[in-house]
Amino acid sequence: MRVLVLGGAGAMGHVAAQVLAASGAVQEVIIGDLDVRRAESVAQALGPKVTGRGVDVTDSCELGAALRKCDLVVNAVGPFFRFGASILSAAVDAACDYVDICDDWEPTLEMLALDDRARTAGVTALVGMGASPGVSNLLAVIAGRELDTVDSVATGWSMTVAAQPTASHASQPGAAIEHGMRQLSGTIRILQDGQFAERPALEKVVVDYPGIGRFQGRTFGHPEAVTLQRAFPGLRDNINITVGDRMTCAALSVLRFGINRRILTPRRAARIAAFTDTRHRAVSPTSSEPLAHRPCSPWPAVSATAGRLHRRPHWRRFPA
């Protein structure tokens, strides 16, 4: 098997390439990245069956040529609201199987809508195969199988554990930070009372988690909230939650206000978030400690809980 890893010189793509290079089922791994020097450097470090090449995913001819030479493409190019659907569409046209780690709900729905095209082309495409979504979806399904019926699902992740290494320059925020600004601004889609609803992001949620107890999180735009009803047809309520300390949540609320009032562009907000994260880590080296180890935020790195939803005027409670 010949595998192309797009964004393979980045944090997530590098790990994917490393796993693929160690697999006996893979004969060749191509690191495709906009930065050809980094692609070649990563390839050299991963061994003889890995090569690096420059690939500009915004150049349809260049992308198509790279895809047609491979059996499978692993797409780690973010943010996915910008690149996800176009790369999958190009993979379908090239008859190349596809896997990604898409964490934006809007392009997830766009890509799932390509199902008929992919089937006609004989292409298998797996969308959202990371930690969240991905592992979180599997955890929700496992939890749901232990119950007679499932009325509500809450997936979630720790804000600190999910934080990527800080970019070398604050003016160049990573794709994960751009994704975050996109998903906390405007409205997000959740399943509420059996219907999809558009709600503000960062609404407070109270969770009763087995072995941990009750604590507060915030709603966040994520694919799990718009896809898990496929596994649970009778689902009434479905949200995705993030958990962080009070200072981080307050900062995100300010950035959200700025974006929604058009005081800040999402790109500018991402730069501020990246700069703030850099300063916070410099002042507090222990800030990378998993939130699961902190008394203020006990939510594990990636989690899911299924049960019955109880509503109150200004908060929701998800018992296990």
C-alpha positions as CSV (number, residue, x, y, z in Angstrom):
1,M,0.0,0.0,0.0
2,R,1.2,3.5,-0.9
3,V,0.0,6.2,1.6
4,L,0.1,10.0,1.2
5,V,0.0,11.9,4.5
6,L,-1.1,15.5,3.8
7,G,0.2,17.9,6.4
8,G,2.6,15.1,7.4
9,A,5.2,17.5,8.7
10,G,2.8,18.9,11.2
11,A,2.1,17.8,14.8
12,M,-0.7,15.3,14.0
13,G,0.4,14.3,10.5
14,H,3.9,13.5,11.8
15,V,2.5,11.0,14.3
16,A,0.2,9.4,11.6
17,A,3.2,9.0,9.3
18,Q,5.3,7.4,12.1
19,V,2.6,4.8,12.7
20,L,2.2,4.1,9.0
21,A,5.9,3.8,8.5
22,A,6.0,1.1,11.2
23,S,3.3,-1.0,9.6
24,G,4.2,-4.0,7.5
25,A,1.1,-3.5,5.4
26,V,2.4,-0.1,4.1
27,Q,5.1,-0.2,1.4
28,E,5.7,3.5,1.0
29,V,4.7,6.7,2.9
30,I,4.8,10.1,1.2
31,I,5.0,13.1,3.5
32,G,3.1,15.8,1.6
33,D,3.4,19.3,3.0
34,L,3.5,22.9,1.8
35,D,6.9,23.2,3.4
36,V,9.0,20.8,1.3
37,R,12.1,21.1,3.5
38,R,10.1,20.1,6.6
39,A,8.5,17.2,4.7
40,E,11.9,15.9,3.6
41,S,13.3,16.3,7.1
42,V,10.5,14.3,8.7
43,A,10.8,11.7,6.0
44,Q,14.5,11.3,6.6
45,A,13.9,10.8,10.4
46,L,11.2,8.1,9.8
47,G,13.2,5.7,7.7
48,P,13.9,4.5,4.2
49,K,10.4,3.8,3.1
50,V,9.3,7.4,3.8
51,T,9.8,10.2,1.3
52,G,8.9,13.9,1.4
53,R,7.5,16.2,-1.2
54,G,5.9,19.6,-1.5
55,V,2.1,19.5,-2.0
56,D,0.0,22.7,-2.1
57,V,-3.5,21.5,-1.3
58,T,-5.0,24.7,-2.8
59,D,-3.5,23.7,-6.2
60,S,-6.1,21.3,-7.6
61,C,-3.7,20.0,-10.4
62,E,-0.8,19.4,-8.0
63,L,-3.1,17.8,-5.3
64,G,-4.8,15.5,-7.9
65,A,-1.4,14.3,-9.3
66,A,-0.2,13.4,-5.8
67,L,-3.5,11.6,-5.0
68,R,-3.6,9.5,-8.2
69,K,-0.2,7.9,-7.3
70,C,-1.4,6.6,-3.9
71,D,-3.9,4.0,-2.6
72,L,-4.8,6.0,0.6
73,V,-4.5,9.6,1.7
74,V,-4.4,10.6,5.4
75,N,-5.5,14.2,5.6
76,A,-4.1,16.1,8.5
77,V,-4.3,19.6,6.9
78,G,-6.3,22.0,9.1
79,P,-8.3,23.9,9.7
80,F,-10.8,21.6,8.2
81,F,-13.5,24.2,7.7
82,R,-11.1,25.5,5.0
83,F,-9.6,22.4,3.5
84,G,-11.6,19.3,4.5
85,A,-14.4,19.1,1.9
86,S,-12.1,20.1,-1.1
87,I,-9.5,17.5,-0.3
88,L,-12.0,14.7,0.1
89,S,-13.7,15.7,-3.2
90,A,-10.2,15.6,-4.9
91,A,-9.6,12.1,-3.3
92,V,-12.9,10.8,-4.7
93,D,-12.1,12.2,-8.1
94,A,-8.7,10.4,-7.9
95,A,-10.2,7.1,-6.7
96,C,-8.0,7.3,-3.6
97,D,-9.3,6.0,-0.3
98,Y,-9.4,8.7,2.4
99,V,-9.0,9.2,6.2
100,D,-8.9,12.4,8.2
101,I,-9.1,13.9,11.7
102,C,-11.7,16.6,10.9
103,D,-12.9,18.4,14.0
104,D,-15.3,21.0,12.5
105,W,-19.0,20.1,12.3
106,E,-19.8,22.1,9.2
107,P,-17.4,20.4,6.8
108,T,-18.2,17.1,8.5
109,L,-21.8,17.4,7.2
110,E,-20.5,18.5,3.8
111,M,-18.2,15.5,3.5
112,L,-20.9,13.0,4.7
113,A,-23.0,14.4,1.9
114,L,-20.4,13.1,-0.6
115,D,-21.4,9.5,0.2
116,D,-23.1,8.7,-3.1
117,R,-20.1,10.1,-5.1
118,A,-17.6,8.1,-3.0
119,R,-19.7,4.9,-3.4
120,T,-19.9,5.4,-7.2
121,A,-16.1,5.9,-7.4
122,G,-15.5,2.9,-5.1
123,V,-13.8,5.1,-2.5
124,T,-13.9,4.4,1.2
125,A,-13.7,7.6,3.2
126,L,-13.4,7.8,7.0
127,V,-14.1,11.3,8.5
128,G,-13.2,12.4,12.0
129,M,-10.8,9.6,13.0
130,G,-8.9,11.4,15.7
131,A,-9.3,11.7,19.5
132,S,-12.4,14.0,19.4
133,P,-14.1,13.2,17.2
134,G,-13.1,9.6,16.8
135,V,-12.2,8.0,20.1
136,S,-15.0,10.0,21.8
137,N,-17.6,8.6,19.3
138,L,-16.5,5.0,20.1
139,L,-16.7,5.7,23.8
140,A,-20.2,7.0,23.4
141,V,-21.3,3.9,21.5
142,I,-19.7,1.6,24.1
143,A,-21.4,3.5,26.9
144,G,-24.7,3.4,25.1
145,R,-24.5,-0.4,24.6
146,E,-24.7,-0.8,28.4
147,L,-28.1,0.9,28.5
148,D,-31.6,-0.3,27.4
149,T,-32.3,3.1,25.9
150,V,-30.2,6.2,25.3
151,D,-31.9,9.6,25.5
152,S,-28.9,11.9,25.7
153,V,-25.2,11.8,24.9
154,A,-22.4,14.2,26.0
155,T,-18.9,13.9,24.6
156,G,-16.1,16.1,25.8
157,W,-12.5,16.9,26.1
158,S,-10.0,18.8,28.3
159,M,-9.0,22.2,27.0
160,T,-5.5,21.9,28.3
161,V,-4.8,18.4,27.2
162,A,-6.0,19.3,23.7
163,A,-3.7,22.3,23.5
164,Q,-1.1,21.9,20.8
165,P,2.5,23.0,21.2
166,T,2.7,26.7,20.8
167,A,3.7,28.0,17.4
168,S,7.1,29.6,17.0
169,H,5.6,33.0,16.4
170,A,2.4,34.3,17.9
171,S,1.3,35.9,14.6
172,Q,1.1,32.4,13.1
173,P,-1.5,30.6,15.2
174,G,-1.9,26.9,14.5
175,A,-4.9,25.3,12.8
176,A,-6.2,24.0,16.1
177,I,-6.5,27.6,17.5
178,E,-8.2,28.8,14.3
179,H,-10.6,25.9,14.6
180,G,-11.3,26.9,18.2
181,M,-12.2,30.5,17.3
182,R,-14.5,29.3,14.5
183,Q,-16.3,26.8,16.8
184,L,-16.8,29.1,19.8
185,S,-18.2,32.1,17.7
186,G,-21.6,32.6,16.3
187,T,-23.9,29.6,16.9
188,I,-23.2,25.9,17.0
189,R,-25.5,23.0,16.1
190,I,-26.6,20.6,18.8
191,L,-29.4,18.0,19.1
192,Q,-32.1,19.3,21.4
193,D,-35.4,17.6,22.1
194,G,-34.9,15.4,19.1
195,Q,-34.3,18.3,16.7
196,F,-31.2,20.0,15.6
197,A,-30.9,23.5,17.1
198,E,-28.6,26.5,16.6
199,R,-27.3,27.6,20.0
200,P,-24.6,30.0,21.3
201,A,-21.3,28.3,22.1
202,L,-19.8,28.2,25.6
203,E,-23.2,27.7,27.3
204,K,-22.6,26.3,30.8
205,V,-23.3,22.6,31.4
206,V,-23.2,20.6,34.6
207,V,-22.1,17.0,34.3
208,D,-22.3,14.1,36.8
209,Y,-19.5,11.9,35.7
210,P,-19.0,8.4,37.2
211,G,-16.2,8.3,39.8
212,I,-15.7,12.1,39.6
213,G,-19.0,13.7,40.5
214,R,-20.5,17.0,39.4
215,F,-18.6,19.7,37.6
216,Q,-19.1,22.4,35.0
217,G,-18.2,22.5,31.3
218,R,-19.0,24.6,28.3
219,T,-20.6,23.7,25.0
220,F,-18.4,23.7,22.0
221,G,-19.0,23.3,18.2
222,H,-17.9,19.7,17.3
223,P,-18.9,16.9,14.9
224,E,-20.0,14.5,17.6
225,A,-23.1,16.7,18.3
226,V,-24.3,16.3,14.7
227,T,-23.4,12.7,14.0
228,L,-24.0,10.4,17.0
229,Q,-27.7,10.3,16.3
230,R,-26.7,8.0,13.4
231,A,-25.7,5.4,16.1
232,F,-28.6,6.2,18.4
233,P,-31.7,6.8,16.2
234,G,-33.9,7.6,19.3
235,L,-31.5,10.2,20.7
236,R,-33.1,13.3,22.1
237,D,-30.2,15.5,23.2
238,N,-26.5,15.5,22.1
239,I,-23.8,18.0,22.9
240,N,-20.1,18.4,23.0
241,I,-18.4,19.9,26.0
242,T,-15.0,21.4,26.8
243,V,-13.6,21.8,30.3
244,G,-11.0,24.4,31.4
245,D,-10.1,26.6,34.3
246,R,-12.0,29.8,35.0
247,M,-9.4,32.1,33.5
248,T,-9.3,30.2,30.2
249,C,-13.1,30.1,30.0
250,A,-13.3,33.8,30.7
251,A,-10.7,34.6,28.0
252,L,-12.6,32.5,25.5
253,S,-15.8,34.3,26.3
254,V,-14.1,37.7,25.7
255,L,-12.8,36.5,22.4
256,R,-16.2,35.1,21.5
257,F,-17.8,38.5,22.3
258,G,-15.2,40.3,20.2
259,I,-15.7,38.0,17.2
260,N,-19.5,38.1,17.4
261,R,-19.5,42.0,17.6
262,R,-17.0,42.2,14.7
263,I,-14.5,43.9,16.9
264,L,-12.1,41.0,16.1
265,T,-11.8,38.7,13.1
266,P,-11.5,35.0,13.9
267,R,-7.9,35.2,12.6
268,R,-7.0,38.1,14.9
269,A,-8.7,36.3,17.8
270,A,-6.6,33.2,17.1
271,R,-3.5,35.3,17.2
272,I,-4.4,36.7,20.5
273,A,-5.2,33.2,21.8
274,A,-1.9,31.9,20.6
275,F,0.0,34.8,22.2
276,T,-1.9,34.5,25.5
277,D,-1.2,30.7,25.6
278,T,2.5,31.4,25.0
279,R,2.7,33.9,27.9
280,H,0.7,31.6,30.2
281,R,3.1,28.7,29.6
282,A,6.1,30.9,30.1
283,V,4.8,32.2,33.4
284,S,3.4,28.8,34.6
285,P,5.4,25.9,33.3
286,T,3.0,23.4,34.9
287,S,0.1,24.7,32.8
288,S,0.5,21.7,30.5
289,E,-0.5,19.3,33.4
290,P,-3.7,17.4,32.3
291,L,-6.9,19.0,33.6
292,A,-7.9,15.5,34.8
293,H,-5.2,15.9,37.5
294,R,-6.5,19.3,38.7
295,P,-9.2,19.7,41.3
296,C,-10.9,22.6,39.4
297,S,-11.5,20.5,36.2
298,P,-11.6,16.8,36.6
299,W,-12.9,15.9,33.1
300,P,-10.7,13.3,31.4
301,A,-8.8,14.1,28.2
302,V,-11.5,12.6,26.0
303,S,-14.8,11.4,27.4
304,A,-18.4,10.4,26.6
305,T,-21.4,9.8,28.8
306,A,-24.8,8.5,27.9
307,G,-28.0,8.6,29.9
308,R,-31.1,10.8,30.5
309,L,-31.0,14.6,30.2
310,H,-32.5,16.7,33.0
311,R,-33.1,20.4,32.1
312,R,-33.1,23.5,34.3
313,P,-33.4,27.1,33.2
314,H,-29.8,28.0,32.9
315,W,-27.9,24.7,32.9
316,R,-28.1,21.1,31.8
317,R,-27.2,18.1,33.8
318,F,-25.9,14.9,32.2
319,P,-25.9,12.0,34.6
320,A,-24.2,8.8,33.6
